[in-house]
Amino acid sequence: MAEIGCNWARIGPSKSSQSLSIAHKWAVIQSRGNTIRELKEKISRLTEKNSDANPTLDLKALVSQNKDLTAKLNALHDLNERFRAENAKVKQHYKELYDSIKITRAKTTDQNNSLLSEIENLKAQLKDNSKCATIPDNKPKVLAPGRYPIDVEPIPPKLKKNREVH
């Protein structure tokens, strides 16, 4: 078996393993070079866009957008002022209603008090003027069951016509 196989410990690193590590390092360097190249292309494209752009066109577009937004803002401000004026009118209307309710409530309270005092005065006058013959207030006594010593028991219906029971 020793004749067929190879003893790797005796030989040391081979040229094939060295070539693999060099190839790997070369691939890493190429990938970094590719990313650097791509970044340079992006930077050149961005600088071309900035140099080609016309700053006056951008300024004109911004000015027109600013005018549109200012017009919208003024319209909203006017609308807000109208709503505030309407709100003030509604507040004033409800304040007037509340004040009128307070006045009406005070008047009705005064009227109720005056009517109650008038009723009391009329009752007092009726008592003073009622010197004619009147029915006394005491009521006659009404017979009530259980009030007298003789307690009457009701007769059952089947015994009502029986003469011997009575």
C-alpha positions as CSV (number, residue, x, y, z in Angstrom):
1,M,0.0,0.0,0.0
2,A,2.9,2.3,0.6
3,E,4.0,1.8,-2.9
4,I,0.7,2.9,-4.5
5,G,-0.1,5.9,-2.3
6,C,1.8,9.1,-1.7
7,N,3.1,10.3,1.6
8,W,2.0,13.9,1.8
9,A,3.9,14.7,5.0
10,R,7.2,14.0,3.3
11,I,6.5,16.0,0.2
12,G,5.3,19.3,1.7
13,P,3.0,21.8,-0.1
14,S,2.6,21.0,-3.7
15,K,2.6,23.4,-6.6
16,S,-1.1,22.8,-7.2
17,S,-2.1,24.1,-3.8
18,Q,0.1,27.2,-4.3
19,S,-1.6,27.8,-7.7
20,L,-5.0,27.5,-6.0
21,S,-4.2,30.2,-3.4
22,I,-2.8,32.5,-6.1
23,A,-5.9,32.0,-8.3
24,H,-8.1,32.8,-5.3
25,K,-6.2,36.0,-4.5
26,W,-6.3,37.0,-8.2
27,A,-10.2,36.5,-8.2
28,V,-10.5,38.7,-5.1
29,I,-8.4,41.4,-6.7
30,Q,-10.5,41.3,-9.9
31,S,-13.8,41.5,-8.0
32,R,-12.5,44.5,-6.1
33,G,-11.4,46.1,-9.3
34,N,-14.8,45.5,-10.8
35,T,-16.6,47.2,-7.9
36,I,-14.1,50.1,-8.1
37,R,-14.8,50.4,-11.9
38,E,-18.6,50.3,-11.3
39,L,-18.4,53.1,-8.7
40,K,-16.3,55.2,-11.0
41,E,-18.9,54.8,-13.8
42,K,-21.7,55.8,-11.4
43,I,-19.8,58.9,-10.3
44,S,-19.1,59.9,-13.9
45,R,-22.8,59.5,-14.8
46,L,-23.9,61.6,-11.8
47,T,-21.4,64.4,-12.7
48,E,-22.7,64.3,-16.3
49,K,-26.3,64.7,-15.1
50,N,-25.3,67.6,-12.9
51,S,-23.4,69.4,-15.6
52,D,-26.1,68.8,-18.2
53,A,-28.9,70.1,-16.0
54,N,-30.0,73.7,-16.6
55,P,-30.3,75.5,-13.3
56,T,-32.6,78.2,-14.8
57,L,-35.2,75.6,-15.7
58,D,-35.2,74.2,-12.2
59,L,-35.5,77.7,-10.8
60,K,-38.4,78.5,-13.1
61,A,-40.2,75.3,-12.0
62,L,-39.6,76.1,-8.4
63,V,-40.9,79.6,-8.8
64,S,-44.1,78.3,-10.5
65,Q,-44.6,75.7,-7.8
66,N,-44.1,78.4,-5.2
67,K,-46.8,80.6,-6.9
68,D,-49.3,77.7,-7.0
69,L,-48.7,76.9,-3.4
70,T,-49.0,80.5,-2.4
71,A,-52.3,80.8,-4.2
72,K,-53.6,77.6,-2.4
73,L,-52.4,78.9,0.9
74,N,-54.2,82.3,0.4
75,A,-57.4,80.4,-0.6
76,L,-57.2,78.3,2.6
77,H,-56.5,81.5,4.6
78,D,-59.6,83.2,3.2
79,L,-61.7,80.1,3.9
80,N,-60.4,80.0,7.4
81,E,-61.4,83.6,7.9
82,R,-64.9,83.0,6.6
83,F,-65.3,80.0,9.0
84,R,-64.1,82.2,11.9
85,A,-66.6,84.9,11.0
86,E,-69.4,82.3,10.7
87,N,-68.4,80.8,14.0
88,A,-68.5,84.2,15.7
89,K,-72.0,84.7,14.4
90,V,-73.2,81.4,15.7
91,K,-71.7,82.0,19.1
92,Q,-73.4,85.4,19.3
93,H,-76.8,83.8,18.3
94,Y,-76.5,81.1,20.9
95,K,-75.5,83.7,23.5
96,E,-78.6,85.7,22.7
97,L,-80.8,82.6,23.0
98,Y,-79.2,81.7,26.3
99,D,-79.9,85.2,27.6
100,S,-83.5,85.1,26.5
101,I,-84.0,81.8,28.1
102,K,-82.6,83.2,31.4
103,I,-85.0,86.1,31.2
104,T,-88.0,83.9,30.4
105,R,-87.1,81.6,33.2
106,A,-86.9,84.5,35.7
107,K,-90.2,85.8,34.5
108,T,-92.0,82.4,34.8
109,T,-90.5,81.9,38.3
110,D,-91.9,85.4,39.4
111,Q,-95.2,84.5,37.8
112,N,-95.4,81.2,39.6
113,N,-94.5,82.8,43.0
114,S,-97.1,85.6,42.5
115,L,-99.8,83.1,41.5
116,L,-99.0,80.9,44.5
117,S,-99.2,83.9,46.9
118,E,-102.5,84.9,45.2
119,I,-103.9,81.4,45.8
120,E,-102.9,81.6,49.4
121,N,-104.6,85.0,49.8
122,L,-107.8,83.7,48.2
123,K,-107.9,80.7,50.5
124,A,-107.5,83.0,53.5
125,Q,-110.3,85.2,52.2
126,L,-112.6,82.1,51.8
127,K,-112.0,81.0,55.4
128,D,-112.8,84.5,56.7
129,N,-116.0,84.8,54.6
130,S,-117.3,81.3,55.3
131,K,-119.5,82.1,58.3
132,C,-122.5,80.4,56.8
133,A,-123.8,77.0,57.9
134,T,-121.5,74.3,56.7
135,I,-121.3,70.6,57.1
136,P,-119.0,69.7,59.9
137,D,-115.8,68.1,59.0
138,N,-116.2,65.1,61.4
139,K,-117.3,62.0,59.6
140,P,-119.7,59.4,61.0
141,K,-118.2,56.2,62.2
142,V,-118.4,53.4,59.8
143,L,-118.8,49.8,61.0
144,A,-115.7,47.9,60.4
145,P,-115.2,44.1,60.9
146,G,-113.2,43.3,64.0
147,R,-114.0,46.6,65.7
148,Y,-117.0,45.4,67.8
149,P,-117.1,42.5,70.3
150,I,-119.4,40.5,68.1
151,D,-117.6,39.2,65.2
152,V,-119.9,38.2,62.4
153,E,-118.8,35.3,60.3
154,P,-120.1,34.9,56.8
155,I,-122.4,31.9,56.1
156,P,-121.2,29.5,53.5
157,P,-123.4,29.3,50.4
158,K,-124.5,25.7,51.0
159,L,-125.9,26.5,54.4
160,K,-127.7,29.7,53.5
161,K,-131.2,28.1,53.0
162,N,-130.8,25.6,55.8
163,R,-133.3,26.5,58.6
164,E,-131.8,24.3,61.2
165,V,-128.4,25.9,61.1
166,H,-129.9,29.3,61.9
